[in-house]
Amino acid sequence: MLYRIEPIINKIMQLQRNNVPVMVGIDGRCAAGKTTLAADLQKGLDCSVIHMDDFFLRPEQRTEERYREPGGNIDYERLLQEVLPPLRRGQSFQYRPYDCKRQELGRPVFVEARPVMILEGTYACHPLFREQYQLRVFLTLEPEEQLRRIRERNGAEALELFRNKWIPLEEHYFSCCQVMEQSDICMQTM
């Protein structure tokens, strides 16, 4: 995955001069490299990472009405209750990630308060919490490359589900919520 990490690290270091915890939201298209970028930042910075994949909708939340809502494809209620309050206070906390295979909440995950806190994944910069961040990053990629990566990562069968359901839901969210336009840094990955 090719991208330039230096502008992001430089911006985070600049924000850290204020001696307050820096919250970073990494949003973008599926397969654009959000998780990889967060892991790369974690190697070079004193930070904790929270994954939006841990907040997929539980079965009882999956309604047509919810899917029509821009950005409604995540359990933002749990994120607003369990994650954002301790993040704002600079405190360590726990949350229970959603386990897609078992279709239930998993064992608690402990998140240590660090000078830099990263929330990564599609829907990370949802309008309900985008103002919590000092830095918002958006990753994108060419559609053909996106499909190639999804096929490679998830297999041909899952590719159709992404093409017909998940990608259109994401694009609806990006468009309606102006996620790219509201970001501080936009990067195209190769």
ZIDAFEN-V873356 format. One record per residue. N is the residue number from 1. RES is the residue in one small letter. PHI is phi in radians with two decimals (999 if undefined). PSI is psi in radians with two decimals (none if undefined). D_CENTER is the distance of its C-alpha to the mean C-alpha in whole Angstrom. Layout:
N,RES,PHI,PSI,D_CENTER  N,RES,PHI,PSI,D_CENTER
This chain:
1,m,999,2.16,17  2,l,-1.87,2.15,19  3,y,-2.80,2.88,17  4,r,-1.77,1.99,19  5,i,-1.49,-0.37,17  6,e,-0.99,-0.77,20  7,p,-1.06,-0.57,19  8,i,-1.27,-0.80,16  9,i,-1.08,-0.75,18  10,n,-1.06,-0.75,20  11,k,-1.14,-0.75,19  12,i,-1.08,-0.77,17  13,m,-1.12,-0.64,21  14,q,-1.12,-0.76,22  15,l,-1.16,-0.56,20  16,q,-1.19,-0.29,21  17,r,-1.07,-0.35,25  18,n,-1.40,0.00,25  19,n,1.00,0.60,24  20,v,-2.18,2.67,22  21,p,-1.02,2.43,18  22,v,-1.79,2.16,16  23,m,-1.78,2.25,12  24,v,-2.09,2.26,10  25,g,-1.86,2.20,7  26,i,-1.99,1.93,5  27,d,-2.06,3.02,5  28,g,2.56,-3.10,8  29,r,-1.21,2.59,10  30,c,-1.06,2.45,10  31,a,1.28,0.22,12  32,a,-1.45,-0.23,11  33,g,1.88,0.39,10  34,k,-1.08,-0.82,7  35,t,-1.16,-0.69,8  36,t,-1.12,-0.77,11  37,l,-1.07,-0.80,11  38,a,-1.05,-0.74,9  39,a,-1.13,-0.70,12  40,d,-1.14,-0.70,15  41,l,-1.13,-0.66,14  42,q,-1.11,-0.55,15  43,k,-1.17,-0.57,18  44,g,-1.82,-0.14,19  45,l,-2.26,2.76,18  46,d,-1.48,1.57,19  47,c,-2.52,2.83,15  48,s,-2.00,2.62,13  49,v,-2.14,2.35,10  50,i,-2.03,2.32,8  51,h,-1.77,2.25,6  52,m,-1.11,-0.45,5  53,d,-1.02,-0.39,8  54,d,-1.29,-0.10,10  55,f,-2.11,0.55,10  56,f,-1.07,2.72,11  57,l,-1.13,2.42,14  58,r,-1.35,2.76,17  59,p,-0.89,-0.72,20  60,e,-1.22,-0.25,22  61,q,-1.62,-0.20,19  62,r,-1.45,1.46,19  63,t,-2.00,2.78,22  64,e,-1.04,-0.69,23  65,e,-1.05,-0.76,22  66,r,-1.15,-0.73,19  67,y,-1.17,-0.47,18  68,r,-1.30,-0.37,20  69,e,-1.27,2.19,18  70,p,-1.03,2.10,15  71,g,1.38,0.18,12  72,g,-1.38,0.04,14  73,n,-1.45,0.19,12  74,i,-2.27,2.81,10  75,d,-1.50,1.26,12  76,y,-1.19,-0.39,12  77,e,-1.09,-0.80,15  78,r,-1.15,-0.68,15  79,l,-1.08,-0.77,12  80,l,-1.16,-0.56,14  81,q,-1.53,-0.75,17  82,e,-1.70,-0.47,16  83,v,-1.89,-0.92,13  84,l,-1.16,-0.68,14  85,p,-1.03,-0.87,17  86,p,-1.19,-0.53,18  87,l,-1.07,-0.78,15  88,r,-1.09,-0.59,17  89,r,-1.48,-0.09,20  90,g,1.25,0.55,19  91,q,-1.89,2.63,20  92,s,-1.23,2.74,19  93,f,-2.81,3.07,18  94,q,-2.21,2.67,18  95,y,-2.60,2.84,16  96,r,-1.83,2.00,16  97,p,-1.26,2.59,14  98,y,-1.36,2.25,14  99,d,-1.72,1.86,17  100,c,-1.11,-0.66,17  101,k,-1.17,-0.70,20  102,r,-1.60,-0.18,22  103,q,1.03,0.73,20  104,e,-2.75,2.93,20  105,l,-1.26,2.41,18  106,g,-1.59,-2.93,19  107,r,-1.16,2.60,20  108,p,-1.04,2.52,19  109,v,-1.93,2.30,17  110,f,-1.61,2.29,18  111,v,-2.06,2.03,16  112,e,-1.45,2.34,18  113,a,-1.13,2.26,18  114,r,-2.32,2.93,18  115,p,-1.08,-0.48,19  116,v,-2.20,2.23,15  117,m,-2.07,2.20,12  118,i,-2.02,2.27,9  119,l,-1.95,2.01,5  120,e,-2.11,2.53,3  121,g,2.30,2.80,2  122,t,-1.03,2.42,4  123,y,1.48,0.03,6  124,a,-1.09,-0.51,4  125,c,-1.86,0.61,7  126,h,-0.95,2.51,9  127,p,-0.97,-0.45,13  128,l,-1.15,-0.40,14  129,f,-2.45,0.19,12  130,r,-1.12,-0.49,11  131,e,-1.30,-0.13,14  132,q,-1.27,-0.33,14  133,y,-1.60,2.53,12  134,q,-1.53,-0.32,15  135,l,-2.52,2.24,13  136,r,-2.07,2.19,10  137,v,-2.04,2.38,10  138,f,-2.12,2.21,10  139,l,-1.88,2.39,10  140,t,-2.37,2.99,13  141,l,-2.79,2.88,16  142,e,-1.16,2.51,19  143,p,-0.97,-0.69,19  144,e,-1.13,-0.71,22  145,e,-1.18,-0.66,20  146,q,-1.03,-0.85,17  147,l,-1.13,-0.67,19  148,r,-1.07,-0.80,21  149,r,-1.15,-0.70,18  150,i,-1.11,-0.78,17  151,r,-1.03,-0.78,21  152,e,-1.15,-0.72,21  153,r,-1.39,-0.71,18  154,n,-1.98,-0.22,18  155,g,1.66,2.83,22  156,a,-1.14,-0.64,24  157,e,-1.13,-0.77,24  158,a,-1.20,-0.48,20  159,l,-0.97,-0.75,20  160,e,-1.13,-0.66,22  161,l,-1.12,-0.73,20  162,f,-1.11,-0.82,17  163,r,-1.10,-0.68,19  164,n,-1.64,-0.36,21  165,k,-2.19,-1.07,18  166,w,-1.22,-0.77,14  167,i,-1.12,-0.80,15  168,p,-1.06,-0.65,17  169,l,-1.11,-0.75,15  170,e,-1.11,-0.81,12  171,e,-1.10,-0.65,15  172,h,-1.07,-0.79,16  173,y,-1.09,-0.85,13  174,f,-1.01,-0.77,13  175,s,-1.22,-0.93,16  176,c,-1.15,-0.62,17  177,c,-1.71,0.03,15  178,q,0.85,0.85,15  179,v,-1.11,-0.82,12  180,m,-1.10,-0.76,13  181,e,-1.15,-0.49,16  182,q,-1.57,0.03,15  183,s,-1.53,2.65,13  184,d,-1.44,-0.61,15  185,i,-2.30,2.24,14  186,c,-2.05,2.30,14  187,m,-2.33,2.43,15  188,q,-1.74,2.23,16  189,t,-1.63,2.71,16  190,m,-1.94,none,19
